């Protein structure tokens, strides 16, 4: 284990030690990444040069037409969050799974799958769907912590079911990968994730004798279906337009904003014109946070490349094994640990250039790896200390964090099992893209 005491590992040690210490001290993740980058840069280059190059990397990292999709999808998500779409999707979910044991739990999962896929945000889904479902579940006798666990574990499904901002970031980082291909590759793993959570909910609900929802009348079925169709059509418009070559993913994001505006303001009339400035401001603030994260993550990637960290990690992993199955298990374990401490977007930007060349050399499809990586990092959104979905789920349900850990364990187990299936069965990710010839 000579590498443990080798000088070449000193710079990575300083970088990651700085990052983790700052995170534990409560410094925002973006500033932690930026300061860790500078700490490594100062060891490699003069201070002035490091500051200039880091600034340039932050600027050039944001100089991409594809990244325009992110603020548009964020604004579309903000409009959806206030536009009454979640309520209509919940009503629609009830007529689909309302007669299954643990019905309200299934409704929560299904609504999160639909709302998350439309908004592209786990946090928005956790807030909008969880905020509506939590009182209903508690009224029906569900344990509040269990209800929150269902909401938190299922809100991440929308990051795999397109459209998804993190898939756009991965496509940009990996290079040469079509966003449309990634979008289609995410459908089956995302649906598997949701069905796995519903299976656990079914088992626990049967054991605890949670009530089944009343059978919907014909008029309710028609009413809820008609109300939900315009919301669901947005996915068809966006994904269909991209696959049909009518517009790019970036153009699709702008169309999503227009569609959502018409739906929320003019058709559902849930948003008043006077409320639009506040919604737009919230979207701008969120966008600025995300884009700053992307910028500093690109700078950290530069520092890591300059310090030969990808090469060193490659050498280390290959020295352990040259078997792809073993390497994927190690990478999954590392990503699960990374996801605990780092948000998805910077994790994708920083670690894709490290791990992707290794698995490509061993014959893995980069689309398959991208879906595996995103699935893995989704789990980190449900774990402390930086799991944004976890904290939002606790907030909307009024459940304390410590009370949520135990109910989350069965859902963590099914998420990890599904992750292994997605990792070791490539066709789960590649079947739809190959079927469509993309």
C-alpha positions as CSV (number, residue, x, y, z in Angstrom):
1,X,0.0,0.0,0.0
2,X,2.8,2.4,-0.9
3,X,0.2,4.8,-2.4
4,X,-0.9,5.7,1.1
5,X,2.3,7.4,1.9
6,X,3.2,8.6,-1.6
7,X,3.6,12.4,-2.1
8,X,1.4,12.3,-5.2
9,X,-1.6,11.6,-2.9
10,X,-0.9,14.6,-0.7
11,X,-2.8,17.1,-3.0
12,X,-5.9,14.9,-3.2
13,X,-5.7,14.4,0.5
14,X,-5.6,18.2,1.1
15,X,-8.4,18.9,-1.3
16,X,-10.9,16.4,0.0
17,X,-10.0,17.0,3.7
18,X,-10.6,20.7,3.2
19,X,-13.9,19.9,1.5
20,X,-15.2,17.5,4.2
21,X,-14.0,19.7,7.1
22,X,-15.8,22.7,5.6
23,X,-19.0,20.7,5.0
24,X,-19.0,19.5,8.6
25,X,-18.5,23.1,9.8
26,X,-21.7,24.0,8.0
27,X,-20.2,25.9,5.1
28,X,-22.5,25.9,2.0
29,X,-21.5,23.1,-0.4
30,X,-20.6,25.4,-3.3
31,X,-18.2,27.5,-1.1
32,X,-16.7,24.2,0.3
33,X,-16.0,23.0,-3.3
34,X,-14.5,26.4,-4.3
35,X,-12.3,26.6,-1.2
36,X,-11.1,23.0,-1.6
37,X,-10.3,23.7,-5.2
38,X,-8.2,26.7,-4.2
39,X,-6.4,24.7,-1.5
40,X,-5.3,22.2,-4.0
41,X,-4.5,24.8,-6.7
42,X,-2.2,26.8,-4.3
43,X,-0.1,23.6,-3.9
44,X,0.3,23.2,-7.7
45,X,0.5,26.8,-9.0
46,X,1.3,30.3,-7.7
47,X,-1.6,31.8,-5.8
48,X,-2.3,34.5,-8.5
49,X,-2.3,32.0,-11.3
50,X,-4.6,29.7,-9.3
51,X,-7.1,32.4,-8.7
52,X,-7.0,33.5,-12.4
53,X,-7.4,30.0,-13.8
54,X,-10.1,29.0,-11.3
55,X,-12.1,32.0,-12.2
56,X,-11.7,31.2,-15.9
57,X,-12.8,27.6,-15.3
58,X,-15.9,28.8,-13.5
59,X,-16.8,31.1,-16.4
60,X,-16.1,28.7,-19.2
61,X,-17.9,25.9,-17.3
62,X,-21.1,27.9,-17.6
63,X,-20.5,28.8,-21.2
64,X,-22.7,26.2,-22.7
65,X,-25.9,26.4,-24.7
66,X,-27.1,23.1,-23.2
67,X,-27.1,24.7,-19.7
68,X,-29.8,27.1,-20.7
69,X,-32.2,24.2,-20.2
70,X,-31.6,24.3,-16.5
71,X,-33.1,27.7,-15.6
72,X,-36.0,27.0,-17.9
73,X,-36.8,23.7,-16.3
74,X,-36.4,25.2,-12.9
75,X,-38.9,28.0,-13.7
76,X,-41.3,25.4,-15.2
77,X,-41.0,23.4,-11.9
78,X,-41.7,26.6,-9.8
79,X,-44.8,27.3,-11.9
80,X,-45.9,23.7,-11.4
81,X,-45.3,23.8,-7.7
82,X,-47.8,26.7,-7.3
83,X,-50.1,25.9,-10.2
84,X,-52.3,23.2,-8.7
85,X,-50.7,20.4,-10.8
86,X,-49.7,18.3,-7.8
87,X,-53.3,18.2,-6.5
88,X,-54.7,17.1,-9.9
89,X,-52.0,14.4,-10.2
90,X,-52.8,13.1,-6.7
91,X,-56.5,12.9,-7.6
92,X,-55.6,11.0,-10.8
93,X,-53.3,8.7,-8.8
94,X,-56.1,7.9,-6.4
95,X,-58.4,6.5,-9.1
96,X,-55.5,4.3,-10.4
97,X,-54.3,2.8,-7.1
98,X,-56.9,3.8,-4.6
99,X,-58.2,0.2,-4.1
100,X,-54.8,-1.4,-3.4
101,X,-53.8,-2.0,0.3
102,X,-51.8,1.0,1.5
103,X,-53.6,3.0,-1.2
104,X,-52.6,6.5,0.1
105,X,-49.0,5.4,0.2
106,X,-49.2,4.2,-3.4
107,X,-50.9,7.5,-4.4
108,X,-48.0,9.4,-2.8
109,X,-45.4,7.3,-4.8
110,X,-47.4,7.5,-8.1
111,X,-48.0,11.3,-7.7
112,X,-44.3,11.8,-7.0
113,X,-43.3,9.8,-10.1
114,X,-45.6,11.9,-12.3
115,X,-45.0,15.3,-10.7
116,X,-41.2,14.7,-10.3
117,X,-40.9,13.7,-14.0
118,X,-42.8,16.8,-15.1
119,X,-41.0,19.2,-12.8
120,X,-37.6,17.5,-12.9
121,X,-37.1,18.3,-9.2
122,X,-37.1,15.9,-6.2
123,X,-37.4,18.8,-3.8
124,X,-40.4,20.3,-5.6
125,X,-42.1,16.9,-5.6
126,X,-41.4,16.3,-1.9
127,X,-42.8,19.7,-1.1
128,X,-45.9,19.8,-3.4
129,X,-47.0,16.1,-3.1
130,X,-45.8,15.5,0.5
131,X,-47.5,18.7,1.7
132,X,-50.8,17.5,0.3
133,X,-50.6,13.8,1.1
134,X,-49.2,14.0,4.7
135,X,-52.4,15.4,6.3
136,X,-54.5,12.9,4.3
137,X,-52.4,10.0,5.4
138,X,-52.3,11.0,9.0
139,X,-56.1,11.4,9.0
140,X,-56.4,7.9,7.7
141,X,-54.3,6.5,10.5
142,X,-50.9,6.3,8.9
143,X,-47.9,6.8,11.1
144,X,-46.6,10.3,10.3
145,X,-42.9,9.1,10.2
146,X,-43.9,6.3,7.8
147,X,-45.8,8.7,5.5
148,X,-42.8,11.0,5.4
149,X,-40.5,8.0,4.6
150,X,-42.7,7.1,1.6
151,X,-42.7,10.7,0.4
152,X,-38.9,11.2,0.8
153,X,-37.9,7.8,-0.8
154,X,-40.3,8.3,-3.8
155,X,-39.7,12.0,-4.7
156,X,-36.3,11.1,-6.2
157,X,-38.0,9.0,-9.0
158,X,-38.5,12.1,-11.1
159,X,-34.8,12.6,-11.5
160,X,-34.6,9.3,-13.5
161,X,-38.0,9.7,-15.3
162,X,-37.3,12.5,-17.8
163,X,-37.1,15.4,-18.3
164,X,-34.2,15.7,-15.8
165,X,-31.7,18.5,-15.3
166,X,-29.1,16.2,-13.9
167,X,-29.2,14.1,-17.1
168,X,-28.4,17.2,-19.0
169,X,-25.5,17.9,-16.8
170,X,-24.2,14.3,-17.2
171,X,-24.5,14.5,-21.0
172,X,-22.6,17.7,-21.0
173,X,-19.8,16.3,-18.7
174,X,-19.5,12.9,-20.5
175,X,-19.3,14.4,-23.9
176,X,-20.8,12.9,-27.1
177,X,-23.9,11.6,-25.4
178,X,-27.4,12.5,-26.6
179,X,-29.7,14.0,-24.0
180,X,-32.6,12.2,-25.8
181,X,-30.8,8.9,-25.4
182,X,-30.3,9.5,-21.6
183,X,-33.9,10.6,-21.2
184,X,-35.2,7.4,-22.7
185,X,-32.6,5.3,-20.8
186,X,-34.0,6.6,-17.5
187,X,-37.6,5.5,-17.9
188,X,-37.3,1.8,-16.9
189,X,-34.9,2.3,-14.0
190,X,-37.1,5.2,-12.7
191,X,-40.3,3.2,-12.9
192,X,-38.5,0.2,-11.2
193,X,-37.5,2.5,-8.4
194,X,-41.1,3.6,-7.9
195,X,-42.5,0.1,-8.1
196,X,-40.0,-1.1,-5.6
197,X,-41.1,1.5,-3.1
198,X,-44.8,0.6,-3.8
199,X,-43.9,-3.1,-3.1
200,X,-42.5,-2.2,0.3
201,X,-45.5,0.0,1.0
202,X,-47.9,-2.8,0.1
203,X,-46.1,-5.3,2.5
204,X,-46.0,-2.8,5.4
205,X,-49.6,-1.6,4.8
206,X,-50.9,-5.2,4.8
207,X,-49.1,-5.9,8.0
208,X,-50.4,-2.7,9.7
209,X,-53.9,-2.9,8.2
210,X,-53.9,0.6,6.8
211,X,-57.2,1.5,5.1
212,X,-58.1,1.3,1.5
213,X,-59.5,4.4,-0.2
214,X,-63.2,4.5,-1.2
215,X,-64.0,3.3,-4.7
216,X,-64.2,6.3,-7.0
217,X,-67.5,7.0,-8.8
218,X,-67.7,7.1,-12.5
219,X,-68.1,10.9,-12.4
220,X,-65.0,11.2,-10.2
221,X,-63.0,9.0,-12.6
222,X,-63.9,11.1,-15.6
223,X,-63.4,14.4,-13.8
224,X,-60.0,13.5,-12.3
225,X,-58.8,12.0,-15.6
226,X,-59.8,15.1,-17.6
227,X,-58.2,17.4,-15.1
228,X,-54.9,15.5,-15.2
229,X,-54.6,15.0,-18.9
230,X,-53.2,18.5,-19.7
231,X,-50.5,18.1,-17.0
232,X,-49.5,14.6,-18.3
233,X,-49.5,15.9,-21.9
234,X,-46.5,18.1,-21.1
235,X,-44.2,15.1,-20.9
236,X,-45.5,13.9,-24.3
237,X,-44.9,17.3,-25.8
238,X,-41.4,17.7,-24.4
239,X,-40.1,14.2,-24.9
240,X,-42.0,13.6,-28.1
241,X,-40.6,16.8,-29.5
242,X,-37.0,15.9,-28.6
243,X,-37.3,12.4,-30.0
244,X,-39.0,13.6,-33.1
245,X,-36.2,16.1,-33.8
246,X,-38.7,19.0,-33.7
247,X,-36.6,20.8,-31.0
248,X,-33.5,20.3,-28.8
249,X,-33.6,19.6,-25.1
250,X,-32.8,23.3,-24.5
251,X,-35.6,24.5,-26.7
252,X,-37.9,21.9,-25.0
253,X,-37.2,23.5,-21.6
254,X,-38.4,26.9,-22.9
255,X,-41.5,25.2,-24.4
256,X,-42.1,23.6,-21.0
257,X,-42.2,27.0,-19.4
258,X,-44.7,28.3,-21.9
259,X,-46.8,25.2,-21.6
260,X,-46.8,25.3,-17.8
261,X,-47.6,29.0,-17.7
262,X,-50.6,28.5,-19.9
263,X,-51.7,25.5,-17.8
264,X,-51.3,27.1,-14.4
265,X,-52.3,30.7,-15.1
266,X,-54.8,30.5,-18.0
267,X,-56.4,27.0,-17.7
268,X,-56.2,25.9,-14.1
269,X,-56.1,29.6,-12.9
270,X,-54.3,28.6,-9.8
271,X,-51.6,31.4,-10.2
272,X,-52.5,35.0,-10.4
273,X,-50.5,37.4,-12.5
274,X,-49.5,39.4,-9.4
275,X,-47.9,36.2,-8.0
276,X,-45.6,35.7,-11.1
277,X,-42.8,38.1,-10.0
278,X,-42.4,36.1,-6.7
279,X,-42.3,32.8,-8.5
280,X,-39.8,34.1,-11.1
281,X,-37.6,35.5,-8.3
282,X,-37.6,32.1,-6.5
283,X,-36.6,30.4,-9.8
284,X,-33.8,32.9,-10.3
285,X,-32.4,32.3,-6.8
286,X,-32.5,28.5,-7.3
287,X,-30.9,28.9,-10.8
288,X,-28.1,31.0,-9.4
289,X,-27.4,28.4,-6.7
290,X,-27.3,25.5,-9.2
291,X,-25.2,27.4,-11.8
292,X,-22.7,28.5,-9.2
293,X,-22.4,24.9,-8.1
294,X,-21.8,23.8,-11.7
295,X,-19.1,26.5,-12.1
296,X,-17.1,25.7,-9.0
297,X,-17.5,21.9,-9.7
298,X,-15.9,22.5,-13.2
299,X,-13.1,24.3,-11.4
300,X,-12.6,21.4,-9.0
301,X,-12.6,19.0,-12.0
302,X,-9.8,21.1,-13.5
303,X,-7.8,21.0,-10.2
304,X,-8.3,17.2,-10.0
305,X,-7.2,16.6,-13.6
306,X,-4.1,18.9,-13.0
307,X,-3.2,16.8,-10.0
308,X,-3.6,13.6,-12.0
309,X,-6.3,12.3,-9.7
310,X,-8.3,10.5,-12.4
311,X,-5.1,8.7,-13.4
312,X,-4.3,7.7,-9.8
313,X,-7.8,6.5,-9.1
314,X,-7.7,4.5,-12.4
315,X,-4.4,2.9,-11.4
316,X,-5.7,2.2,-7.9
317,X,-9.0,0.5,-9.0
318,X,-7.3,-1.5,-11.7
319,X,-4.7,-2.7,-9.2
320,X,-7.6,-4.1,-7.1
321,X,-9.3,-5.8,-10.0
322,X,-9.7,-5.6,-13.7
323,X,-13.2,-7.3,-13.5
324,X,-15.9,-4.9,-14.5
325,X,-18.4,-6.4,-12.0
326,X,-16.0,-5.8,-9.1
327,X,-15.1,-2.3,-10.3
328,X,-18.8,-1.3,-10.5
329,X,-19.4,-2.6,-7.0
330,X,-16.5,-0.4,-5.7
331,X,-17.7,2.6,-7.7
332,X,-21.2,2.2,-6.4
333,X,-19.9,2.1,-2.8
334,X,-17.8,5.2,-3.4
335,X,-20.7,7.0,-5.0
336,X,-23.0,6.1,-2.1
337,X,-20.5,7.7,0.3
338,X,-20.0,10.7,-2.0
339,X,-23.8,11.2,-2.2
340,X,-24.1,11.4,1.6
341,X,-21.9,14.5,1.6
342,X,-22.4,16.1,-1.8
343,X,-25.3,17.3,-3.9
344,X,-26.0,15.5,-7.2
345,X,-25.0,18.2,-9.7
346,X,-21.4,18.8,-8.4
347,X,-21.0,15.0,-7.8
348,X,-21.8,14.3,-11.4
349,X,-19.5,17.1,-12.7
350,X,-16.6,16.1,-10.5
351,X,-16.7,12.3,-10.5
352,X,-17.8,11.6,-14.1
353,X,-14.4,12.5,-15.5
354,X,-12.8,10.2,-12.9
355,X,-15.0,7.0,-13.2
356,X,-16.3,7.1,-16.8
357,X,-12.9,6.5,-18.5
358,X,-12.3,3.5,-16.2
359,X,-15.6,1.8,-17.0
360,X,-15.4,2.7,-20.7
361,X,-12.0,1.0,-20.9
362,X,-13.6,-2.1,-19.4
363,X,-16.4,-2.0,-22.0
364,X,-19.3,-0.3,-20.2
365,X,-21.7,1.8,-22.2
366,X,-21.5,5.5,-21.0
367,X,-25.3,5.8,-21.1
368,X,-25.7,2.8,-18.8
369,X,-23.0,4.2,-16.5
370,X,-24.8,7.6,-16.4
371,X,-28.1,6.0,-15.4
372,X,-26.3,3.9,-12.7
373,X,-24.5,7.0,-11.4
374,X,-27.7,9.2,-11.3
375,X,-29.7,6.4,-9.6
376,X,-26.9,6.0,-7.0
377,X,-26.6,9.7,-6.2
378,X,-30.4,10.0,-6.0
379,X,-30.2,7.9,-2.8
380,X,-27.9,10.6,-1.3
381,X,-30.8,13.1,-1.5
382,X,-32.6,11.0,1.2
383,X,-29.7,10.9,3.6
384,X,-28.2,13.4,6.1
385,X,-26.3,15.6,6.4
386,X,-27.0,17.3,3.0
387,X,-30.0,15.3,1.7
388,X,-32.2,18.1,0.5
389,X,-35.2,15.8,-0.2
390,X,-34.9,14.4,3.3
391,X,-35.1,17.8,5.0
392,X,-37.9,19.1,2.8
393,X,-39.9,15.8,3.6
394,X,-39.4,16.4,7.3
395,X,-40.4,20.0,7.0
396,X,-43.7,19.4,5.2
397,X,-44.7,16.5,7.4
398,X,-43.6,18.0,10.7
399,X,-41.6,14.9,11.5
400,X,-38.2,15.1,13.3
401,X,-35.2,13.8,11.4
402,X,-34.3,11.2,14.1
403,X,-37.8,9.8,13.9
404,X,-37.6,9.3,10.1
405,X,-34.4,7.1,10.0
406,X,-36.0,3.8,11.1
407,X,-39.0,4.0,8.7
408,X,-36.6,4.8,5.9
409,X,-34.6,1.6,6.3
410,X,-36.9,-0.8,4.3
411,X,-37.0,1.8,1.5
412,X,-33.2,2.2,1.5
413,X,-33.0,-1.6,1.2
414,X,-35.2,-1.8,-1.9
415,X,-33.4,1.2,-3.5
416,X,-30.1,-0.5,-3.1
417,X,-31.4,-3.8,-4.5
418,X,-32.9,-1.9,-7.5
419,X,-29.6,-0.1,-7.9
420,X,-27.7,-3.4,-8.2
421,X,-30.2,-4.6,-10.8
422,X,-29.7,-1.5,-12.9
423,X,-26.0,-1.8,-12.5
424,X,-25.6,-5.4,-13.5
425,X,-28.4,-5.6,-16.1
426,X,-27.4,-3.1,-18.8
427,X,-30.6,-3.7,-20.9
428,X,-32.7,-2.1,-18.2
429,X,-31.1,1.2,-19.2
430,X,-30.3,0.5,-22.9
431,X,-33.5,-1.3,-24.1
432,X,-35.6,1.8,-24.9
433,X,-32.8,3.8,-26.6
434,X,-31.9,0.7,-28.7
435,X,-35.6,0.1,-29.5
436,X,-36.0,3.6,-30.7
437,X,-32.6,3.6,-32.6
438,X,-31.1,6.5,-30.7
